[in-house]
Amino acid sequence: MKKYLLLIMAAALISGPVYAKKDKGGALPPGLQKKVNRGDSLPPGWQKKLQKGATMEREVYEQGTVIKPVDAKGVITIKVDSKVIRLMKATREIVDILQ
């Protein structure tokens, strides 16, 4: 019995820790990426994914235009399509969404 317990513990140590899947960085599907590259706006379904506290995808951030540069707290204000969004510059975490 002790041999089996030692064998199981050794196998657990050898296999290493188990991690959750890494985030892919919020990449857009290829068709939407082409649309963004052409300068078109994102479909309404993707725009609705913008929620306070969520992390904005890099592609959406790059599509936006800066309205107000980074302030002392690290917050930047950008405009994506018709929405004005305040977010943390370093993490792209959405602080506030203005209409």
PyMOL commands that place a pseudoatom at each C-alpha (Angstrom):
pseudoatom trace, name=CA, resn=MET, resi=1, chain=A, elem=C, hetatm=0, pos=[0.000, 0.000, 0.000]
pseudoatom trace, name=CA, resn=LYS, resi=2, chain=A, elem=C, hetatm=0, pos=[2.847, 2.380, 0.866]
pseudoatom trace, name=CA, resn=LYS, resi=3, chain=A, elem=C, hetatm=0, pos=[4.501, 1.607, -2.467]
pseudoatom trace, name=CA, resn=TYR, resi=4, chain=A, elem=C, hetatm=0, pos=[1.391, 2.675, -4.379]
pseudoatom trace, name=CA, resn=LEU, resi=5, chain=A, elem=C, hetatm=0, pos=[1.067, 5.853, -2.351]
pseudoatom trace, name=CA, resn=LEU, resi=6, chain=A, elem=C, hetatm=0, pos=[4.727, 6.709, -2.977]
pseudoatom trace, name=CA, resn=LEU, resi=7, chain=A, elem=C, hetatm=0, pos=[4.329, 5.908, -6.670]
pseudoatom trace, name=CA, resn=ILE, resi=8, chain=A, elem=C, hetatm=0, pos=[1.305, 8.218, -6.969]
pseudoatom trace, name=CA, resn=MET, resi=9, chain=A, elem=C, hetatm=0, pos=[3.056, 11.033, -5.106]
pseudoatom trace, name=CA, resn=ALA, resi=10, chain=A, elem=C, hetatm=0, pos=[6.177, 10.667, -7.266]
pseudoatom trace, name=CA, resn=ALA, resi=11, chain=A, elem=C, hetatm=0, pos=[4.083, 10.739, -10.447]
pseudoatom trace, name=CA, resn=ALA, resi=12, chain=A, elem=C, hetatm=0, pos=[2.352, 13.909, -9.262]
pseudoatom trace, name=CA, resn=LEU, resi=13, chain=A, elem=C, hetatm=0, pos=[5.672, 15.620, -8.578]
pseudoatom trace, name=CA, resn=ILE, resi=14, chain=A, elem=C, hetatm=0, pos=[7.192, 14.564, -11.891]
pseudoatom trace, name=CA, resn=SER, resi=15, chain=A, elem=C, hetatm=0, pos=[4.233, 15.693, -13.981]
pseudoatom trace, name=CA, resn=GLY, resi=16, chain=A, elem=C, hetatm=0, pos=[4.452, 19.226, -12.568]
pseudoatom trace, name=CA, resn=PRO, resi=17, chain=A, elem=C, hetatm=0, pos=[1.655, 21.651, -11.789]
pseudoatom trace, name=CA, resn=VAL, resi=18, chain=A, elem=C, hetatm=0, pos=[-1.474, 21.875, -13.894]
pseudoatom trace, name=CA, resn=TYR, resi=19, chain=A, elem=C, hetatm=0, pos=[-2.283, 25.288, -15.350]
pseudoatom trace, name=CA, resn=ALA, resi=20, chain=A, elem=C, hetatm=0, pos=[-5.409, 26.698, -16.927]
pseudoatom trace, name=CA, resn=LYS, resi=21, chain=A, elem=C, hetatm=0, pos=[-5.364, 27.441, -20.639]
pseudoatom trace, name=CA, resn=LYS, resi=22, chain=A, elem=C, hetatm=0, pos=[-3.509, 30.586, -21.507]
pseudoatom trace, name=CA, resn=ASP, resi=23, chain=A, elem=C, hetatm=0, pos=[-5.520, 33.419, -22.968]
pseudoatom trace, name=CA, resn=LYS, resi=24, chain=A, elem=C, hetatm=0, pos=[-4.881, 33.774, -26.690]
pseudoatom trace, name=CA, resn=GLY, resi=25, chain=A, elem=C, hetatm=0, pos=[-4.873, 37.537, -26.298]
pseudoatom trace, name=CA, resn=GLY, resi=26, chain=A, elem=C, hetatm=0, pos=[-8.443, 37.950, -27.516]
pseudoatom trace, name=CA, resn=ALA, resi=27, chain=A, elem=C, hetatm=0, pos=[-7.573, 37.564, -31.176]
pseudoatom trace, name=CA, resn=LEU, resi=28, chain=A, elem=C, hetatm=0, pos=[-10.400, 38.265, -33.570]
pseudoatom trace, name=CA, resn=PRO, resi=29, chain=A, elem=C, hetatm=0, pos=[-11.545, 35.622, -36.026]
pseudoatom trace, name=CA, resn=PRO, resi=30, chain=A, elem=C, hetatm=0, pos=[-9.785, 35.938, -39.421]
pseudoatom trace, name=CA, resn=GLY, resi=31, chain=A, elem=C, hetatm=0, pos=[-12.794, 37.454, -41.219]
pseudoatom trace, name=CA, resn=LEU, resi=32, chain=A, elem=C, hetatm=0, pos=[-13.283, 40.154, -38.577]
pseudoatom trace, name=CA, resn=GLN, resi=33, chain=A, elem=C, hetatm=0, pos=[-9.551, 40.849, -38.526]
pseudoatom trace, name=CA, resn=LYS, resi=34, chain=A, elem=C, hetatm=0, pos=[-9.634, 41.530, -42.291]
pseudoatom trace, name=CA, resn=LYS, resi=35, chain=A, elem=C, hetatm=0, pos=[-12.564, 43.855, -41.765]
pseudoatom trace, name=CA, resn=VAL, resi=36, chain=A, elem=C, hetatm=0, pos=[-10.705, 45.794, -39.063]
pseudoatom trace, name=CA, resn=ASN, resi=37, chain=A, elem=C, hetatm=0, pos=[-7.582, 45.943, -41.248]
pseudoatom trace, name=CA, resn=ARG, resi=38, chain=A, elem=C, hetatm=0, pos=[-9.659, 47.579, -44.008]
pseudoatom trace, name=CA, resn=GLY, resi=39, chain=A, elem=C, hetatm=0, pos=[-10.809, 50.204, -41.503]
pseudoatom trace, name=CA, resn=ASP, resi=40, chain=A, elem=C, hetatm=0, pos=[-14.391, 48.959, -41.199]
pseudoatom trace, name=CA, resn=SER, resi=41, chain=A, elem=C, hetatm=0, pos=[-16.136, 48.920, -37.826]
pseudoatom trace, name=CA, resn=LEU, resi=42, chain=A, elem=C, hetatm=0, pos=[-16.745, 45.813, -35.762]
pseudoatom trace, name=CA, resn=PRO, resi=43, chain=A, elem=C, hetatm=0, pos=[-20.187, 44.168, -35.822]
pseudoatom trace, name=CA, resn=PRO, resi=44, chain=A, elem=C, hetatm=0, pos=[-22.600, 45.109, -33.001]
pseudoatom trace, name=CA, resn=GLY, resi=45, chain=A, elem=C, hetatm=0, pos=[-22.103, 41.740, -31.277]
pseudoatom trace, name=CA, resn=TRP, resi=46, chain=A, elem=C, hetatm=0, pos=[-18.391, 42.422, -30.785]
pseudoatom trace, name=CA, resn=GLN, resi=47, chain=A, elem=C, hetatm=0, pos=[-19.060, 45.966, -29.644]
pseudoatom trace, name=CA, resn=LYS, resi=48, chain=A, elem=C, hetatm=0, pos=[-21.371, 44.631, -26.921]
pseudoatom trace, name=CA, resn=LYS, resi=49, chain=A, elem=C, hetatm=0, pos=[-18.463, 42.654, -25.467]
pseudoatom trace, name=CA, resn=LEU, resi=50, chain=A, elem=C, hetatm=0, pos=[-17.065, 45.928, -24.195]
pseudoatom trace, name=CA, resn=GLN, resi=51, chain=A, elem=C, hetatm=0, pos=[-18.025, 45.901, -20.527]
pseudoatom trace, name=CA, resn=LYS, resi=52, chain=A, elem=C, hetatm=0, pos=[-16.754, 47.759, -17.496]
pseudoatom trace, name=CA, resn=GLY, resi=53, chain=A, elem=C, hetatm=0, pos=[-14.055, 45.682, -15.777]
pseudoatom trace, name=CA, resn=ALA, resi=54, chain=A, elem=C, hetatm=0, pos=[-13.346, 43.544, -18.871]
pseudoatom trace, name=CA, resn=THR, resi=55, chain=A, elem=C, hetatm=0, pos=[-10.093, 43.609, -20.818]
pseudoatom trace, name=CA, resn=MET, resi=56, chain=A, elem=C, hetatm=0, pos=[-10.350, 45.169, -24.256]
pseudoatom trace, name=CA, resn=GLU, resi=57, chain=A, elem=C, hetatm=0, pos=[-8.948, 43.072, -27.097]
pseudoatom trace, name=CA, resn=ARG, resi=58, chain=A, elem=C, hetatm=0, pos=[-5.779, 44.441, -28.650]
pseudoatom trace, name=CA, resn=GLU, resi=59, chain=A, elem=C, hetatm=0, pos=[-7.371, 44.665, -32.119]
pseudoatom trace, name=CA, resn=VAL, resi=60, chain=A, elem=C, hetatm=0, pos=[-10.257, 46.761, -30.803]
pseudoatom trace, name=CA, resn=TYR, resi=61, chain=A, elem=C, hetatm=0, pos=[-7.831, 48.998, -28.907]
pseudoatom trace, name=CA, resn=GLU, resi=62, chain=A, elem=C, hetatm=0, pos=[-5.724, 49.533, -32.018]
pseudoatom trace, name=CA, resn=GLN, resi=63, chain=A, elem=C, hetatm=0, pos=[-8.850, 50.434, -34.010]
pseudoatom trace, name=CA, resn=GLY, resi=64, chain=A, elem=C, hetatm=0, pos=[-9.711, 53.248, -31.571]
pseudoatom trace, name=CA, resn=THR, resi=65, chain=A, elem=C, hetatm=0, pos=[-8.470, 56.820, -31.658]
pseudoatom trace, name=CA, resn=VAL, resi=66, chain=A, elem=C, hetatm=0, pos=[-7.029, 58.543, -28.593]
pseudoatom trace, name=CA, resn=ILE, resi=67, chain=A, elem=C, hetatm=0, pos=[-9.197, 61.399, -27.335]
pseudoatom trace, name=CA, resn=LYS, resi=68, chain=A, elem=C, hetatm=0, pos=[-7.410, 62.118, -24.065]
pseudoatom trace, name=CA, resn=PRO, resi=69, chain=A, elem=C, hetatm=0, pos=[-3.840, 60.923, -23.383]
pseudoatom trace, name=CA, resn=VAL, resi=70, chain=A, elem=C, hetatm=0, pos=[-2.758, 58.971, -20.322]
pseudoatom trace, name=CA, resn=ASP, resi=71, chain=A, elem=C, hetatm=0, pos=[-3.364, 60.812, -17.050]
pseudoatom trace, name=CA, resn=ALA, resi=72, chain=A, elem=C, hetatm=0, pos=[-1.531, 60.489, -13.708]
pseudoatom trace, name=CA, resn=LYS, resi=73, chain=A, elem=C, hetatm=0, pos=[-3.533, 57.366, -12.809]
pseudoatom trace, name=CA, resn=GLY, resi=74, chain=A, elem=C, hetatm=0, pos=[-2.630, 55.604, -16.055]
pseudoatom trace, name=CA, resn=VAL, resi=75, chain=A, elem=C, hetatm=0, pos=[-6.107, 56.004, -17.599]
pseudoatom trace, name=CA, resn=ILE, resi=76, chain=A, elem=C, hetatm=0, pos=[-6.450, 56.749, -21.309]
pseudoatom trace, name=CA, resn=THR, resi=77, chain=A, elem=C, hetatm=0, pos=[-9.631, 57.791, -23.125]
pseudoatom trace, name=CA, resn=ILE, resi=78, chain=A, elem=C, hetatm=0, pos=[-10.240, 56.427, -26.632]
pseudoatom trace, name=CA, resn=LYS, resi=79, chain=A, elem=C, hetatm=0, pos=[-13.075, 56.428, -29.124]
pseudoatom trace, name=CA, resn=VAL, resi=80, chain=A, elem=C, hetatm=0, pos=[-14.066, 53.173, -30.845]
pseudoatom trace, name=CA, resn=ASP, resi=81, chain=A, elem=C, hetatm=0, pos=[-16.768, 53.687, -33.469]
pseudoatom trace, name=CA, resn=SER, resi=82, chain=A, elem=C, hetatm=0, pos=[-19.348, 55.810, -31.611]
pseudoatom trace, name=CA, resn=LYS, resi=83, chain=A, elem=C, hetatm=0, pos=[-18.334, 54.875, -28.036]
pseudoatom trace, name=CA, resn=VAL, resi=84, chain=A, elem=C, hetatm=0, pos=[-15.944, 56.746, -25.777]
pseudoatom trace, name=CA, resn=ILE, resi=85, chain=A, elem=C, hetatm=0, pos=[-14.102, 54.382, -23.469]
pseudoatom trace, name=CA, resn=ARG, resi=86, chain=A, elem=C, hetatm=0, pos=[-11.801, 55.072, -20.522]
pseudoatom trace, name=CA, resn=LEU, resi=87, chain=A, elem=C, hetatm=0, pos=[-9.337, 52.279, -19.767]
pseudoatom trace, name=CA, resn=MET, resi=88, chain=A, elem=C, hetatm=0, pos=[-6.086, 51.506, -18.009]
pseudoatom trace, name=CA, resn=LYS, resi=89, chain=A, elem=C, hetatm=0, pos=[-3.300, 51.959, -20.555]
pseudoatom trace, name=CA, resn=ALA, resi=90, chain=A, elem=C, hetatm=0, pos=[-1.061, 49.176, -19.190]
pseudoatom trace, name=CA, resn=THR, resi=91, chain=A, elem=C, hetatm=0, pos=[-3.685, 46.400, -18.917]
pseudoatom trace, name=CA, resn=ARG, resi=92, chain=A, elem=C, hetatm=0, pos=[-6.437, 47.626, -21.281]
pseudoatom trace, name=CA, resn=GLU, resi=93, chain=A, elem=C, hetatm=0, pos=[-8.944, 47.064, -18.438]
pseudoatom trace, name=CA, resn=ILE, resi=94, chain=A, elem=C, hetatm=0, pos=[-12.109, 49.075, -19.147]
pseudoatom trace, name=CA, resn=VAL, resi=95, chain=A, elem=C, hetatm=0, pos=[-12.759, 51.639, -16.407]
pseudoatom trace, name=CA, resn=ASP, resi=96, chain=A, elem=C, hetatm=0, pos=[-15.804, 53.359, -17.886]
pseudoatom trace, name=CA, resn=ILE, resi=97, chain=A, elem=C, hetatm=0, pos=[-17.869, 53.407, -21.087]
pseudoatom trace, name=CA, resn=LEU, resi=98, chain=A, elem=C, hetatm=0, pos=[-19.378, 56.713, -22.127]
pseudoatom trace, name=CA, resn=GLN, resi=99, chain=A, elem=C, hetatm=0, pos=[-22.009, 57.178, -24.816]
for i in range(1, 99): cmd.bond("trace and resi %d" % i, "trace and resi %d" % (i + 1))
show_as sticks, trace
zoom trace
